[in-house]
Amino acid sequence: AAGTEPARGEALNKNEKVTKSEALKARKAARQREWDIFRASKPDDKYEDPQDVLAIAHAERTMGDFPLKTDPDYVVPETQRVNAHKKRRQMILLDDSIHAIKMGYNERLLALRDLKKRIVAATLADDDRLREINAALGEEHTPNRPEMQRSELPEDREAIRPEDVDRYELEVEARARKAHGKGGGFGGGVSKAKEDAAVAAAPAEAGGDSAHEGEEEADEDGGAPRGAGASLAGRPDVTAEVSTPLVSKAK
């Protein structure tokens, strides 16, 4: 009995091995049958899906002609050609856009200027009230009087004040004296009598630096004052200076 037990165990092991090998073979056979069915369902190389055929035909009818621009036979269509008319239209549109941008900027800038005007007016009113209060209290008043600059009022650039005329006259006379100093002999400059007449006509309160200030003021105001030409027309020593008006720089 003891000798038969190992023999029975060996027989069981052999049966198990046979069963596993057969199961592996059966799985391989089933997988092969699946592959055969799958390969059999593969369409022929010349087969075309009817839906794909219809989609290709529709695309060929509706997509249009798209030739390559690098093709040596390519011809630019008439609607895509660049000519002077199209470029001029582009330039006009660009000018219009630039003008719109400038106008928008000017509107915002003038709106800020108007706001400053209101602030200055309110500050002046407050300063007047403080002056009255300090006067009633007997206290010393420190004025706070802000002002608008002339550069902030471009609409008034053509307005000429009397001091502008005086400064311009001094500036013209200074240029005449400078030309007289460079002229030398042989009638190169103006006469002494004419120079004395020009100096006597200048305002007594004008300083030596008024000529330079008048030149800057005339440039900022947009050119020569309106009354300067009439007041200097009778002076032969400044005729050449008055005959050429200054070009306005503030547009």
C-alpha positions in Angstrom: 0.0 0.0 0.0 2.9 2.3 0.8 4.4 1.6 -2.6 1.3 2.4 -4.6 0.7 5.9 -3.2 3.7 7.5 -5.0 2.7 5.9 -8.2 -0.8 7.3 -7.9 0.6 10.8 -7.2 2.8 10.7 -10.3 -0.2 9.6 -12.4 -2.2 12.6 -11.2 0.6 15.0 -12.0 0.9 13.6 -15.5 -2.8 14.1 -16.0 -2.6 17.7 -14.8 0.2 18.4 -17.2 -1.7 17.0 -20.0 -4.8 18.9 -19.2 -2.8 22.3 -19.0 -1.1 21.6 -22.3 -4.4 20.8 -24.0 -6.0 23.9 -22.6 -3.1 26.0 -23.9 -3.4 24.4 -27.3 -7.2 25.0 -27.3 -6.7 28.7 -26.5 -4.1 29.1 -29.3 -6.5 27.4 -31.7 -9.4 29.7 -30.7 -7.2 32.8 -31.2 -6.1 31.6 -34.6 -9.7 31.2 -35.6 -10.4 34.8 -34.5 -7.5 36.0 -36.6 -8.7 34.1 -39.6 -12.2 35.6 -39.3 -10.7 39.1 -38.9 -8.4 38.7 -41.9 -11.3 37.3 -43.9 -13.3 40.5 -43.2 -10.5 42.7 -44.6 -11.8 44.5 -47.8 -10.1 44.3 -51.1 -7.3 46.9 -51.9 -9.5 48.4 -54.6 -12.6 48.7 -52.4 -14.0 52.2 -51.8 -16.5 53.1 -49.2 -19.6 54.7 -50.9 -19.8 57.4 -48.2 -16.2 58.4 -48.8 -16.8 58.4 -52.6 -19.7 60.8 -52.2 -17.8 63.1 -49.8 -14.8 63.3 -52.2 -17.1 64.1 -55.2 -18.9 66.8 -53.2 -15.5 68.4 -52.2 -14.3 68.4 -55.8 -17.4 70.2 -56.9 -17.5 72.9 -54.2 -14.0 73.6 -52.8 -12.9 75.7 -55.8 -9.5 76.0 -57.4 -6.5 76.6 -55.2 -3.4 76.8 -57.3 0.0 77.2 -55.6 1.4 80.7 -55.7 4.8 79.2 -56.2 3.6 77.6 -59.4 5.4 79.1 -62.5 2.1 79.3 -64.3 0.3 81.0 -61.4 -1.6 84.2 -62.4 -2.7 86.6 -59.7 -6.5 87.1 -59.9 -7.9 90.5 -60.8 -9.5 91.0 -57.4 -6.2 90.3 -55.6 -3.9 92.5 -57.7 -2.4 95.7 -56.2 -2.8 98.9 -58.1 -2.6 102.6 -57.4 -6.3 103.0 -56.7 -6.2 100.4 -53.9 -3.0 101.9 -52.4 -4.5 105.4 -52.5 -7.6 104.1 -50.7 -5.4 102.5 -48.0 -3.6 105.8 -47.6 -6.9 107.7 -47.2 -8.1 105.2 -44.7 -4.8 105.5 -42.7 -5.0 109.3 -42.8 -8.6 109.1 -41.5 -7.5 106.8 -38.7 -4.7 109.1 -37.7 -7.0 112.0 -37.7 -9.5 110.2 -35.5 -6.7 109.2 -33.1 -5.5 112.8 -32.9 -9.0 114.2 -32.4 -9.7 111.7 -29.6 -6.4 112.7 -27.9 -7.3 116.4 -28.3 -10.7 115.9 -26.8 -9.3 114.1 -23.8 -6.5 116.7 -23.3 -9.0 119.6 -23.6 -11.3 117.9 -21.1 -8.4 117.8 -18.6 -7.7 121.4 -19.4 -11.3 122.3 -18.6 -11.1 120.4 -15.4 -8.0 122.4 -14.5 -9.9 125.6 -15.3 -12.6 124.7 -12.9 -10.1 123.8 -10.2 -8.3 127.1 -10.7 -11.6 129.0 -10.5 -12.5 127.2 -7.3 -9.1 127.8 -5.8 -9.3 131.5 -6.6 -12.7 131.7 -5.0 -11.4 130.0 -1.9 -8.4 132.4 -1.8 -10.7 135.4 -2.0 -12.8 134.0 0.9 -9.6 133.3 3.0 -8.5 136.9 2.3 -11.7 138.2 3.7 -11.5 136.0 6.7 -7.9 136.9 7.4 -8.8 140.6 7.0 -11.6 140.3 9.5 -9.3 138.5 12.0 -6.4 140.9 11.4 -4.1 138.1 10.2 -1.6 138.2 7.4 -2.8 136.6 4.2 -0.5 134.4 2.1 -2.0 134.5 -1.4 -2.5 131.3 -3.4 -3.4 132.4 -6.9 -2.8 129.7 -9.5 -3.1 130.8 -13.2 -3.6 129.1 -16.5 -0.6 129.1 -18.8 -0.9 130.5 -22.3 0.4 127.2 -23.7 -2.8 125.6 -22.2 -5.0 127.9 -24.2 -4.3 127.0 -27.9 -7.5 128.8 -29.0 -6.0 132.1 -27.9 -2.7 131.7 -29.7 -3.7 134.3 -32.3 -4.5 136.9 -29.6 -1.8 139.6 -29.5 -1.2 141.6 -26.3 0.5 145.0 -26.1 3.6 143.4 -24.4 3.8 141.0 -27.3 4.1 143.9 -29.7 6.8 145.6 -27.6 8.8 142.4 -27.3 8.6 141.7 -31.0 9.8 145.3 -31.8 12.7 144.9 -29.5 13.6 141.5 -31.1 13.5 143.1 -34.6 15.7 146.0 -33.5 18.2 143.7 -31.9 18.5 141.7 -35.1 19.0 145.0 -37.0 21.7 146.1 -34.7 23.4 142.7 -34.9 23.3 142.9 -38.7 24.7 146.5 -38.5 27.6 145.2 -36.4 28.4 142.5 -39.0 28.1 144.8 -42.0 31.4 146.8 -41.7 32.1 149.7 -44.0 30.8 150.5 -47.5 27.2 150.9 -46.4 27.0 147.4 -45.0 24.7 148.4 -42.0 22.1 150.9 -41.0 23.1 154.5 -40.2 23.7 155.8 -36.7 20.7 158.2 -36.9 18.4 155.3 -37.8 19.8 153.2 -35.0 19.3 156.0 -32.5 15.7 156.4 -33.7 15.0 152.7 -33.3 16.5 152.8 -29.8 14.5 155.9 -28.8 11.2 154.3 -30.0 11.7 151.2 -27.7 9.9 151.2 -24.4 11.9 152.5 -21.5 11.0 149.7 -19.2 12.2 147.0 -21.5 15.4 145.2 -20.2 18.3 143.7 -22.2 16.8 140.3 -22.0 13.4 141.3 -23.5 14.5 140.7 -27.0 15.2 137.1 -26.3 12.0 136.7 -24.4 10.1 138.3 -27.2 11.5 135.8 -29.7 10.4 132.9 -27.6 7.0 134.5 -27.0 6.5 135.2 -30.7 7.3 131.6 -31.6 4.9 130.2 -28.9 2.1 132.5 -30.0 2.3 131.3 -33.6 4.2 134.0 -35.4 4.6 137.8 -35.7 2.1 140.0 -33.8 -0.6 141.6 -35.9 0.3 145.1 -35.0 4.1 144.8 -35.4 4.1 145.2 -39.2 2.1 148.4 -39.0 4.3 150.0 -36.3 7.5 149.1 -38.1 6.5 149.8 -41.6 7.9 153.3 -41.6 11.4 152.2 -40.4 13.9 151.7 -43.2 16.3 149.9 -40.9 13.8 147.0 -40.2 12.0 146.8 -43.5 13.8 143.5 -44.4 12.9 142.0 -41.0 9.2 142.8 -41.2 8.8 141.8 -44.8 9.2 138.1 -43.9 6.5 137.0 -41.3 7.3 134.3 -38.9 5.7 130.9 -39.7 3.2 129.7 -37.1 4.5 126.7 -35.2 1.4 126.0 -33.2 -1.1 124.3 -35.4 
